[in-house]
Amino acid sequence: MTRIVIIGGGPGGYEAALVAAQLGAEVTVVDSDGLGGSAVLTDCVPSKTLIATAEVMTSFDSSYEELGIIVADDTPPDKQAARVVGVDLGKVNRRVKRLAVAQSHDITQSVTRAGVTVLRGKGRLEGRQDLDGSRAVVVETADGESRTLRADAVLISTGATPRELPDAQPDGERILTWTQVYDLDELPSELIVVGSGVTGAEFAGAYQALGSRVTLVSSRDRVLPGEDPDAAVVLEDVFRRRGMNVMSRSRAESAKRVGDKVEVTLSDGRVITGSHCLMAVGSIPNTADMGLEEAGVKLTESGHVKVDRVSRTSAPGVYAAGDCTGVLMLASVAAMQGRIAMYHSLGDAVQPLNLKTVSSNVFTDPEIATVGYTAADVECGKMDAVCVKLPLRGNPRAKMQGIRDGFVKLFARPGTGIVVGGVVVAPRASELIHPISLAVDNNLTVEQVASAFTVYPSLSGSTAEGARQLHIRKRDGAESAS
Ligand SMILES: Cc1cc2nc3c(=O)[nH]c(=O)nc-3n(C[C@H](O)[C@H](O)[C@H](O)COP(=O)(O)OP(=O)(O)OC[C@H]3O[C@@H](n4cnc5c(N)ncnc54)[C@H](O)[C@@H]3O)c2cc1C
C-alpha cells in the first residue's frame, strides 16, 4: 500500500486525502488547527457567512423604496446605509463561528469515514529521501508528543497567514486581521479597511452594508486592481454612492491605538481616525521551519513552494497544493492541485492544472464573477478576442428587480466564435457565471451559447443576448471579408 502523508488539512489537503483514500492508499492528514483549514475556519466560509447577512441588508436597504415597500421608521433617509434594518453583530458572529466549526466537523467525519487517519499537530519534513524512496515526516502532536511517520509521497498544503505590517501590529481588539473580526460583539462605528484587493473590498462592502462608516485605503488608482477594470469601476461607484470614503493612491504606513480610537498614518503624512482598523494587505505562505529546503524543496523569493502543473515540487515524492504555492489563491484551485497531486503520485490518469478555465468571484454587492481570458489578456496580445459588454440596465428582469448596476461581458475568438472568457457583475454573479464557465471549458461557440433557451425574464438572458451580438458581429465580419 502506498503511504501518503498530507501536511495541512485545508481544501488542498482534505480533498487530496479523499482522492488518495479512494485510490487505495494509506493516508494520514496532519493538521494543526482543524480540518477545512483556514478556508473553513477563518477565511472563506466565515467571510461568506458574514456577507450573507450583509447581502440581505443591502438588497433590502437599496431597493425597498423603489419596489414600493413602506417602512414604519422616521430616520432621515440620508443618515446611513443600514438605516432601516439593524444588525446584532454578536449574534451574526456566533452564527459565523458555529457554521465554521460544524463544517470542519463534517469534513473530519467524511475524511475519517473514507479511512484516512487524522492527526492533530504540526508536521515538517525530516531530511532527504531514504534509499527505498520514502521520506520521514515529524509531527509535534497537539498533546506534546513527537511522532515520525514514513511516507512514499508527501503533500504540503499548509496554506497562508495574513501579512502584518511592522508598524501596524494587530491587537485583536481594534487593529484586526480578517481572522480576528469574528470576535467582535459590536459593530465598528468607523471602520478603516487597509487594502483594496478582493479581501479588503469584500469586508469594506460588508461592514458598510451592516451599518459601519467605512474608509477604504487603497494604494492603487482604483479598487480591485487585479480584476476586470470595468467591473472595478462599477464597484467603486457603488461604494462611493453608498457613502464609503474610498481613498485611492493612499498607502498606509502605520496603525496605532490612541485611547478607544485607531489612527492610521498614510505615507504622505495624512492621518485618518476610526474606531477600528482591518488590515487586508495580503498573506504570507506557511512554509517556514518545515524542513522544506533541507529536503530539496525549492521556494520562491516570497517563500512559496515552486510547483509544476501536476503539483510536483523540486524534491522527488514531495508535492504541494494551495495557497502555500501561490499559484492562484482560491479554495477551488487548492483542491484541484491537491487532487492532481494524488492522481499523479498514485499513477492515475491526470490532467495538468489549467488556470484558464477557473471561475472566481468577488463577494461584494454587486458580485463580480470571472472566467477564462480577461481584458488584460486581450490588451497585451496574449489572446486575440472580440468582446461585447451588455449593461444590466437594459435587461427586463433587472428592471423589475430594481437592479441598476452591473453588466455581462463575453470574449470570443474572432474567427471561430469560441467563447474564451467572461465577466458578470450582478447580484449573485457567482451563480450566473456557470453557463459561461461551461462554454469556456467545452470550447462552445457564441452560436451554441446563443441557441440555448434562457428563462424569460432572467438576468442570464443577457448572456445569450451577448452571444447573439458576437455572432452577428462575426457574420458581418465574414461577409465584409468575402
Ligand atoms: C478572507 C478570505 C476569504 C476568502 N474567500 C474565498 C472564497 O470565497 N472562495 C475561494 O475559492 N477562496 C477564498 N479564499 C481563499 C481560500 O481561503 C484559500 O485559497 C484556501 O484556504 C487555500 O486552501 P489551502 O488548502 O491551501 O490552505 P488553508 O485553507 O489555509 O489550510 C491550511 C491548513 O494547514 C494548517 N497548517 C499550516 N502549517 C501546518 C503544519 N506545519 N502542520 C500541520 N498543519 C499546518 C493550517 O493550520 C490550516 O489548517 C479566501 C481567502 C480569504 C483570506
The ligand as a Tripos MOL2 file, in Angstrom:
@<TRIPOS>MOLECULE
LIG
   53    58     1     0     0
SMALL
NO_CHARGES

@<TRIPOS>ATOM
      1 C1        -10.9650   36.4670    3.8030 C.3       1 LIG1
      2 C2        -10.8000   35.4310    2.7430 C.ar      1 LIG1
      3 C3        -11.8890   34.9950    2.0180 C.ar      1 LIG1
      4 C4        -11.7350   34.0310    1.0300 C.ar      1 LIG1
      5 N1        -12.8210   33.6510    0.3100 N.ar      1 LIG1
      6 C5        -12.6900   32.7310   -0.6770 C.ar      1 LIG1
      7 C6        -13.7990   32.3360   -1.4610 C.ar      1 LIG1
      8 O1        -14.9000   32.8510   -1.2820 O.2       1 LIG1
      9 N2        -13.6240   31.4010   -2.4010 N.ar      1 LIG1
     10 C7        -12.4000   30.8110   -2.6320 C.ar      1 LIG1
     11 O2        -12.2880   29.9530   -3.5050 O.2       1 LIG1
     12 N3        -11.3290   31.1630   -1.9020 N.ar      1 LIG1
     13 C8        -11.4470   32.1070   -0.9330 C.ar      1 LIG1
     14 N4        -10.3530   32.4790   -0.2020 N.ar      1 LIG1
     15 C9         -9.0750   31.7940   -0.4390 C.3       1 LIG1
     16 C10        -9.0860   30.4300    0.2570 C.3       1 LIG1
     17 O3         -9.4420   30.5700    1.6100 O.3       1 LIG1
     18 C11        -7.7240   29.7820    0.1240 C.3       1 LIG1
     19 O4         -7.3370   29.7770   -1.2280 O.3       1 LIG1
     20 C12        -7.7410   28.3660    0.6760 C.3       1 LIG1
     21 O5         -7.9390   28.4010    2.0640 O.3       1 LIG1
     22 C13        -6.4400   27.6410    0.3750 C.3       1 LIG1
     23 O6         -6.5210   26.3480    0.8690 O.3       1 LIG1
     24 P1         -5.2220   25.5670    1.3780 P.3       1 LIG1
     25 O7         -5.6100   24.1430    1.4950 O.co2     1 LIG1
     26 O8         -4.0630   25.9190    0.5470 O.co2     1 LIG1
     27 O9         -4.8720   26.1750    2.8230 O.3       1 LIG1
     28 P2         -5.6910   26.5270    4.1210 P.3       1 LIG1
     29 O10        -7.1460   26.5630    3.9140 O.co2     1 LIG1
     30 O11        -5.0140   27.7460    4.6330 O.co2     1 LIG1
     31 O12        -5.3710   25.3130    5.1020 O.3       1 LIG1
     32 C14        -4.0690   25.0320    5.5320 C.3       1 LIG1
     33 C15        -4.1100   24.2700    6.8350 C.3       1 LIG1
     34 O13        -2.7970   23.8060    7.1450 O.3       1 LIG1
     35 C16        -2.5460   24.0040    8.5260 C.3       1 LIG1
     36 N5         -1.0850   24.0420    8.7320 N.ar      1 LIG1
     37 C17        -0.2230   25.0470    8.4500 C.ar      1 LIG1
     38 N6          1.0380   24.6710    8.7410 N.ar      1 LIG1
     39 C18         0.9600   23.4050    9.2140 C.ar      1 LIG1
     40 C19         1.9260   22.4540    9.6790 C.ar      1 LIG1
     41 N7          3.2190   22.7240    9.6810 N.pl3     1 LIG1
     42 N8          1.4810   21.2460   10.0930 N.ar      1 LIG1
     43 C20         0.1510   20.9470   10.0880 C.ar      1 LIG1
     44 N9         -0.7840   21.7870    9.6600 N.ar      1 LIG1
     45 C21        -0.3920   23.0010    9.2150 C.ar      1 LIG1
     46 C22        -3.2570   25.3180    8.8090 C.3       1 LIG1
     47 O14        -3.4790   25.4870   10.1800 O.3       1 LIG1
     48 C23        -4.5480   25.1120    8.0280 C.3       1 LIG1
     49 O15        -5.4790   24.3980    8.8100 O.3       1 LIG1
     50 C24       -10.4660   33.4700    0.7790 C.ar      1 LIG1
     51 C25        -9.3580   33.9050    1.4950 C.ar      1 LIG1
     52 C26        -9.5160   34.8900    2.4580 C.ar      1 LIG1
     53 C27        -8.3080   35.3710    3.2060 C.3       1 LIG1
@<TRIPOS>BOND
     1     1     2 1
     2     2     3 ar
     3     2    52 ar
     4     3     4 ar
     5     4     5 ar
     6     4    50 ar
     7     5     6 ar
     8     6     7 ar
     9     6    13 1
    10     7     8 2
    11     7     9 ar
    12     9    10 ar
    13    10    11 2
    14    10    12 ar
    15    12    13 ar
    16    13    14 ar
    17    14    15 1
    18    14    50 ar
    19    15    16 1
    20    16    17 1
    21    16    18 1
    22    18    19 1
    23    18    20 1
    24    20    21 1
    25    20    22 1
    26    22    23 1
    27    23    24 1
    28    24    25 2
    29    24    26 1
    30    24    27 1
    31    27    28 1
    32    28    29 2
    33    28    30 1
    34    28    31 1
    35    31    32 1
    36    32    33 1
    37    33    34 1
    38    33    48 1
    39    34    35 1
    40    35    36 1
    41    35    46 1
    42    36    37 ar
    43    36    45 ar
    44    37    38 ar
    45    38    39 ar
    46    39    40 ar
    47    39    45 ar
    48    40    41 1
    49    40    42 ar
    50    42    43 ar
    51    43    44 ar
    52    44    45 ar
    53    46    47 1
    54    46    48 1
    55    48    49 1
    56    50    51 ar
    57    51    52 ar
    58    52    53 1
@<TRIPOS>SUBSTRUCTURE
     1 LIG1         1 GROUP 0 **** ****
